[in-house]
Amino acid sequence: MSHTSQPVFDPNEVVVFSDSMMQQMNEVVKKFPQDKEKSALIQILHIAQAEYGWLSVPVMNKIADFLKIQAIEVYEVATFYTMFHLQPVGKHVLEVCRTGPCMLVGSDQLIEHMEKKTRYQGWGNYVRRHVYPKNGRMPRRLWIWSLTPM
């Protein structure tokens, strides 16, 4: 999913990290000096996304508690990077660049092929959205598919 959509928030969602996940997160935090645990944030977001498939607001809040940082600091990182999903996604997520240079080397044909192929092979709905980085430096647009077999 793109970051143009808002994170999903369910106030009734209770998040309990598994022992395995806690162990992985503790191992990551150990790599950083004391009082610099926030440096582990991106790796911990990856661990959480691997566990849950996406990052809900309660999961991000729990990460903030674990790292002893403000929740907004987690939201800022999670919403900045397109690799983090703020809403549920399908089993497979495919991203295709839509910048001018990418289009010159065939990204439009690739997108057209993917649209036909995913429909033909019985995949569920896909989502196409433009994604623009928030730093404004690199003009990057992506089409993102979220695919789940039917």
N, C-alpha and C positions, 0 to 999 in steps of 0.2 A: 504494500500500500504506500501511497505517497504521504508526504508530510503536510499536504494541503488539508488533510482531514484531521479532525480533533482526536486526541487519545480517548479511548473508551474508559469510562469511570462507572463502576458499579459499587456503591457505598456498602453493599452487603457482602462483597467479595472478601473472603478471609484468606490471607496468603500465609502459608507455612512452608518455608524452604525445607527441602529434603536434606537428610544427613549428608548425602553425596554432594549436593549442591553447596551446602555449608562448608564441607571439606574443601571443595574446589575453590570457593571464594576465599577461604582462609589461606590457602596456599598462594593465591595471587597476591593477597594483601601482604604476606610475609616478604615478598620481593621488594617492597618499598620501605624507606626509612620511617621510623615512628613519626607520627604527626603528618605524614604525607600519604596516608591511606587513600585519599581522594584520587591519587594518580592511578589507582586500580579500577576506576569507574568504568572505562570502556570495556575492559576485559570482563568485568562483572556483569555488565549489561549483556555481553555476548553469552555468558553462562546462563543468565536468566532467560534470555530469548531461546536458547537451545532447550531449556527445561520446559518452558511454557508455550513456545512457538511465536510469542509476541510479548510486548511489554505493556501491561495494563497500568493504570495509575496506582492501584494498590501494590503491585509488584515494584514499581519505581519508588513508592513510599517506603517499602520494606528495605530496599537497597539503600536508601538514604539513611534509614535507622541503623543499618548494619555498618555503614561507613562513617556514621556520626557527622553527616553533613545535612544541609537543608534540602528538602525535596525539590525545590526549584532548581538546584544545581544539577540534579539528576535529569529533570525535565529538559533543561537547556541542552544537555549533551544528547539525550535520546531524540529530541526533535530536530537537532541540527543535522545529524547523520542519516542519510537515506537507508543505511543498512539496518536500522532499527525499525521494527514494525510496531506501530502504535494502535493497530487494530488487528483482529484475527486475520490471518492470511491462509491461503491454500497450502497444500502439501509442497508444491514447487513454486518458487517465485523467480521469474525471469525478468531481466531488465535490459532494455535496448536503448542505446544512445540516440537522441534525435537532434543533435546539433547539425549545423550545415556541413562540416567536414564528414560526419558520420553518414549523412544522407548522400553525399557525393560518392561514397564507397558502398552504397547499397543498403543502408539501414531500413529504408522504406520497403524494399523488396523483402527483407528479412521479416519485418513486421507483418506484411501481407501473407507471407508463407506461414508464419506462426499462427496467424488468425485462422487460416484455412485448416492447418494441421490440427490445431487444438479442437476445432469443431468436428473435424472428420474422425478423430480418434476417440470421441466420446468424453472429452474433458468437460468439466463444469464451466461455469461462467468465469470470465477473466475480467480484470479491471485494467483499464488503460488510463493513465493519468500523467500529466506533465509534472515533473519535479524540478523545482528551482532551488539551488542552494541559497541559504540565507545570508551568506557572506557577500554575495553579489560579485565576487571576483571572477568566477569561471562560469560562462554561460552554458550550463549543462541542462539538457532536457532529456528525460527518460520516459519511455513507455514502460510501465510495470505491469506484469501479469501475475495474478495470484490464482494458481490452478489447483483444482482438486478433482481427482477422478470421480466420475459419476457412478 
